[in-house]
């Protein structure tokens, strides 16, 4: 699921009967991730996040955002 959210898997470690997956994902893609993870893992998955760095937004996404911002309000 994280690959479809522009995520990059950095590593997977076994830990006490589970797995820890380290992934870099754009913040916009994980702001509403908690209910999705609960659904995927039958309520057993946890995640934490922290800001790693800023990167330039892909051009296809920039174009979509600019178009949304330029739409008339109403």
C-alpha positions as a printed Julia matrix, in Angstrom:
74×3 Matrix{Float64}:
   0.0     0.0     0.0
   2.82    2.45    0.74
   4.32    1.99   -2.72
   1.09    3.35   -4.19
   1.54    6.39   -1.93
   4.94    7.28   -3.41
   6.68    5.47   -0.54
  10.23    4.1    -0.55
  10.92    1.07    1.63
  14.23    1.55    3.45
  14.27   -1.66    5.44
  12.33   -4.43    7.18
  13.35   -5.87   10.56
  11.78   -8.74   12.51
  10.95   -7.66   16.06
   9.2    -9.68   18.8
   6.8   -11.62   16.6
   6.15   -8.75   14.21
   7.98   -6.71   11.61
   9.2    -3.13   11.64
   9.08   -1.57    8.19
  10.99    1.68    7.68
   9.56    3.7     4.81
   9.88    7.26    3.5
   6.51    8.58    2.33
   5.45   12.14    1.52
   3.53   13.66    4.45
   0.49   14.38    2.27
   0.17   10.66    1.58
   0.06    9.54    5.24
  -1.98   12.22    6.98
  -5.03    9.94    6.95
  -3.18    6.61    7.01
  -4.18    5.35   10.49
  -7.62    3.97    9.52
  -6.18    2.42    6.35
  -3.44    0.65    8.33
  -5.99   -0.57   10.9
  -8.06   -2.04    8.08
  -5.08   -3.71    6.37
  -3.74   -5.21    9.61
  -7.04   -6.08   11.33
  -6.31   -3.43   13.96
  -2.84   -4.72   14.91
  -0.63   -2.34   12.91
   0.98    0.76   14.36
   2.92    3.56   12.76
   4.85    6.62   13.76
   6.17    9.43   11.63
   8.6    12.28   11.73
   9.72   14.88    9.23
  12.86   13.75    7.45
  13.34   16.47    4.84
  11.61   18.55    2.22
  11.62   17.54   -1.45
  10.3    19.16   -4.58
   6.79   18.13   -5.51
   6.53   16.04   -8.74
   5.43   18.15  -11.72
   2.22   16.16  -12.35
   1.17   16.9    -8.78
   2.2    20.56   -8.98
   0.0    21.01  -12.04
  -2.99   19.44  -10.29
  -2.5    21.58   -7.17
  -2.15   24.8    -9.18
  -5.32   23.96  -11.13
  -7.21   23.4    -7.87
  -5.98   26.68   -6.4
  -6.96   28.59   -9.53
 -10.55   27.27   -9.55
 -13.15   29.92   -8.72
 -14.45   29.66   -5.16
 -18.03   28.6    -4.73
